[in-house]
Amino acid sequence: MEHLLAAVDLGSNSFRLSIGRVSEQNGAKHIYQIDRLKETVRLAAGLDASKMLSEESIERAISVLERFGERLRSFDPDRVRAVATNTFRVARNVPDFLPRAEAALGFPIEVIAGREEARLIYTGVSHTLPVSTEKRLVIDIGGGSTEVIIGRGDEPVLMSSLYMGCVSYSRKFFPDGAVDAYAMKTAELAARREIEVITKHYRKLGWAQAYGSSGTAKALYAMLTDGGLSSDGITRDGLERLKQKIIRAGCVAPDELPGIKVERADVLLGGLAIMIAFFDEMRVQTMKTGDGALRLGVLVDLAGREGAHDRRDESVHAFMKRYHIDIKQAARVKGTALTLFDSLVPDCPPQDELRHTLCWAADLHEVGLSIAQAGYHKHSAYILNNADMPGFSRVDQLQLGLLTLAHTGKLSRVQGLIRQREQWLAILSLRLAVLLCRRREDIVPMPLTVSVKGSSIVTRVNKKWLATHPLTDFSLHGEEDEWDKVGFKFELIPV
């Protein structure tokens, strides 16, 4: 099982599971998908006017996740990544639904932001396309949101996530499945209003080729080519012929539309209106389809995390540059924090997610200095919780912000956010590292050791060193009060 990775894509229309085999050739990793499962859940259709998911839609989702969970039962947690998209982002009762979903699947579920979804979609699509230096436009019309990306090679350059999708638009503009020219035009104009916000930037950057990914684009491509409505992929003329054919029928009749799958019929109208709007608003000429999509992007990203190419490391390096981080000081703090953490959790593997987060927190704990020195740790946490950080899920960013907020100041601020004992140990390691490195000088050799047993923290410090560092001595004694307030006994022992 070591060579297999699994991605779970919890979309607003369908839930998908992809299992891929990782193969390395000439130094590059390639993903070969060996198993796929797809089930139409229509989660977005379960949203009511107050953005609450119905119990019926939740039960449908739970049943599918239980089946996925059975397939993944033999996988290690670090080889599975489950991501949830727009409906999970907007539903108000997700905090109640998510624990049930995770229990059914057997793995954590990350609710990812729209721009992160866009990045992963482009990663998946580009992985299946020939190598090219030309700019490519990728449009992914999902159930509840539509992601629009221009990229070059494997790197996205411009990304957007628009709050419209084939399920939401079909429910809003074609609630009973009936269609006429007026309803279709109304849906097209609504989509164009959403798209026009980004049109200028995308047209200015330009692209050489356009690709559609996921269900809507593939369904339209199949209908246009199988039905003889287009001989060159998805074209504006082909879309117009398809639209007029459906309007004459008054509804989507699968028997009269070669290439359409029955489960796609209920949401085709919304997807068609959105696609026509893109062709008109962004002046797309022709569009091909890309085999890769979000789930493949997740697999590629997961494979990168196993090796030397973790997209999150790139984001951290970019933030260090953007916020003018003192590189040498960050390295000092990180080295000291890892030394302490590894002594407290000796069995922790190097690739452990919390250990990674501790490294990133040490690198970025001073980003808040770009706002103000007073309370900079709170500014740092706010930036890291809310900024666009490619590669990071919402859960990743919250943990990063948690460690950053707790690296100095009152521990009581984070007490209610701690979910596992190891988080306290990471916070302890980071606090002591920042405290020891306050003079921005290398600490060689390490003047203290720390051990934790139960709720007792024992810190042993070289007394000769402590005598020549009165400020550090004062600060270490200050830790006693802070840890006492959150239920620990912090004991400082000169040796």
C-alpha positions, -999 to 999 in steps of 0.1 A, spaced: 0 0 0 30 23 3 30 34 -33 -7 43 -33 -23 77 -25 -60 85 -23 -80 118 -29 -116 124 -19 -133 153 -36 -166 163 -18 -182 186 -44 -215 203 -44 -229 179 -70 -208 148 -68 -185 130 -43 -155 114 -60 -127 91 -47 -95 86 -68 -67 62 -59 -34 68 -77 -1 50 -79 30 72 -77 58 65 -102 90 84 -104 106 88 -138 137 109 -145 133 127 -112 96 136 -119 66 121 -101 37 108 -122 3 98 -109 -15 68 -125 -51 66 -114 -59 29 -107 -94 32 -91 -122 57 -91 -155 60 -75 -181 87 -82 -216 92 -67 -240 120 -74 -250 134 -40 -265 169 -50 -254 183 -17 -260 219 -29 -296 209 -37 -301 203 0 -294 239 9 -325 259 20 -330 297 18 -312 301 51 -282 281 40 -290 251 61 -284 216 47 -314 193 50 -312 161 70 -320 142 38 -290 156 19 -268 150 49 -279 113 51 -272 109 14 -237 123 19 -231 101 50 -241 69 31 -216 77 3 -188 85 27 -193 52 45 -188 34 12 -157 54 4 -145 47 39 -147 10 34 -125 13 2 -99 34 22 -99 13 53 -63 -1 47 -48 34 39 -25 52 64 -39 87 73 -9 105 57 -18 89 23 -53 102 22 -65 137 16 -102 146 16 -112 181 5 -147 197 6 -157 226 -16 -184 253 -20 -214 238 -2 -192 230 28 -180 266 27 -214 282 28 -237 258 47 -244 271 82 -248 237 98 -214 223 86 -199 225 121 -225 199 131 -224 179 99 -186 178 95 -178 155 125 -204 130 113 -189 131 78 -154 125 91 -166 96 112 -182 80 82 -152 85 60 -127 76 87 -103 105 78 -102 143 84 -120 165 59 -105 198 49 -129 226 38 -108 245 13 -111 281 1 -122 289 -34 -87 300 -45 -71 268 -31 -97 248 -50 -88 267 -82 -51 260 -76 -57 223 -71 -79 222 -102 -52 237 -124 -26 214 -109 -48 184 -119 -55 196 -154 -20 206 -162 -7 172 -150 -26 156 -179 -17 181 -206 14 181 -229 43 203 -217 39 239 -230 51 273 -222 19 289 -235 -7 304 -211 -38 282 -206 -73 292 -194 -90 265 -173 -127 268 -164 -143 244 -139 -180 247 -135 -189 229 -103 -221 224 -85 -220 255 -64 -190 275 -76 -170 280 -107 -132 282 -107 -113 302 -134 -76 300 -138 -49 311 -162 -16 293 -158 17 287 -176 32 252 -174 24 237 -140 20 271 -122 -13 290 -119 -8 327 -126 -43 342 -120 -71 324 -100 -107 332 -92 -136 314 -76 -171 326 -85 -202 319 -65 -223 302 -92 -226 265 -103 -247 241 -123 -267 230 -93 -274 264 -78 -282 280 -112 -304 251 -123 -324 254 -90 -326 292 -92 -336 297 -129 -350 263 -139 -366 250 -107 -390 226 -124 -367 216 -153 -387 236 -178 -368 261 -201 -377 288 -226 -357 315 -243 -365 341 -215 -354 318 -186 -322 309 -204 -314 345 -213 -320 355 -177 -296 328 -164 -269 338 -190 -271 375 -180 -269 366 -143 -237 346 -150 -222 374 -171 -227 398 -142 -206 374 -120 -180 370 -147 -176 406 -157 -159 414 -123 -129 394 -134 -131 398 -172 -107 427 -176 -78 411 -158 -82 378 -176 -85 394 -211 -54 415 -204 -33 386 -194 -46 365 -223 -43 328 -231 -35 306 -260 -58 277 -252 -89 272 -232 -98 240 -213 -130 229 -194 -127 204 -166 -151 183 -146 -187 172 -153 -203 202 -170 -176 207 -196 -173 170 -204 -211 167 -207 -213 196 -231 -183 183 -251 -200 148 -254 -233 163 -265 -219 186 -290 -196 160 -307 -219 130 -304 -249 150 -315 -231 165 -346 -234 200 -332 -197 207 -333 -166 191 -349 -141 211 -330 -147 206 -293 -169 231 -274 -176 261 -296 -200 291 -293 -219 280 -324 -222 245 -310 -235 258 -277 -261 280 -295 -273 250 -315 -276 229 -283 -294 257 -265 -320 261 -293 -325 224 -295 -333 222 -257 -355 253 -258 -376 238 -286 -380 207 -265 -389 227 -234 -367 206 -212 -336 185 -211 -347 152 -227 -318 127 -224 -333 104 -251 -329 133 -276 -294 144 -266 -267 119 -275 -238 119 -251 -256 131 -220 -257 109 -189 -290 107 -171 -277 120 -138 -264 151 -155 -298 161 -170 -312 178 -139 -282 203 -137 -274 207 -174 -294 239 -179 -275 259 -152 -241 246 -165 -250 255 -201 -261 290 -192 -228 296 -173 -207 282 -201 -224 304 -227 -218 334 -205 -181 326 -203 -178 323 -241 -196 357 -245 -181 377 -217 -145 364 -220 -147 360 -258 -136 323 -257 -134 309 -292 -131 272 -287 -126 250 -257 -111 216 -252 -116 194 -222 -90 184 -196 -90 150 -181 -75 161 -148 -95 180 -122 -96 187 -84 -92 151 -73 -61 146 -95 -47 179 -83 -51 167 -47 -32 135 -56 -4 155 -72 -2 178 -43 -2 149 -18 26 132 -38 46 165 -35 41 166 2 58 131 4 88 144 -14 107 177 -15 80 197 -33 54 207 -7 34 237 -20 30 249 15 68 254 19 67 276 -12 39 297 4 59 301 36 90 312 17 69 337 -3 54 351 30 89 354 45 100 375 16 68 396 14 68 405 51 106 410 53 112 383 79 146 382 96 157 349 80 186 343 104 163 348 134 136 326 120 162 298 115 175 302 151 140 300 165 131 271 143 162 251 152 158 257 189 120 249 188 126 216 169 153 205 193 130 210 222 100 195 205 119 164 194 131 159 230 95 160 242 80 139 214 109 115 205 88 92 184 73 119 162 82 112 126 99 141 106 69 143 82 43 148 111 19 176 103 22 192 137 60 192 135 57 208 100 34 234 114 58 242 142 85 248 116 63 271 96 52 290 128 88 296 137 95 309 102 64 332 103 59 342 139 71 377 132 50 385 102 28 407 124 58 431 129 49 445 95 18 460 112 30 470 146 54 458 173 28 460 201 8 429 201 26 417 170 17 380 178 -20 388 174 -13 405 141 7 375 130 -21 351 139 -47 372 121 -26 374 89 -19 336 89 -55 327 97 -70 349 69 -44 353 41 -45 334 8 -18 307 13 -16 283 -16 -13 247 -5 -28 253 30 -62 241 39 -84 261 63 -75 236 90 -37 240 83 -40 278 86 -60 277 118 -33 255 134 -6 277 121 -24 308 135 -29 290 168 8 283 174 17 318 163 -8 334 186 5 313 215 42 319 210 42 348 235 17 366 257 -13 350 275 -18 313 270 -54 316 282 -62 331 247 -57 297 231 -68 273 258 -102 267 244 -87 259 209 -64 232 220 -76 197 209 -46 175 217 -18 173 242 9 175 215 -3 210 206 7 222 241 41 206 236 46 225 203 35 257 219 59 252 249 88 245 224 81 276 204 76 299 234 109 287 250 127 291 216 115 326 211 124 335 247 160 320 244 166 337 210 154 371 220 189 387 216 190 374 181 222 355 187 230 318 182 225 297 213 253 272 215 253 250 234 216 247 244 215 261 280 183 242 291 164 210 288 127 205 293 105 175 303 68 171 306 50 145 327 13 148 331 6 184 339 41 190 352 67 209 331 103 208 345 128 231 329 164 226 339 188 255 331 225 259 334 228 282 364 261 298 352 244 307 320 213 319 338 234 342 360 247 360 329 212 363 313 190 381 339 164 391 313 160 354 303 158 344 340 130 369 346 111 358 315 114 321 324 99 328 358 71 347 340 63 314 323 54 299 356 23 321 359 11 316 324 13 278 324 -3 277 358 -34 296 344 -39 268 319 -35 239 343 2 231 341 29 235 368 60 251 354 91 245 375 124 262 368 155 243 382 190 259 379 216 231 376 
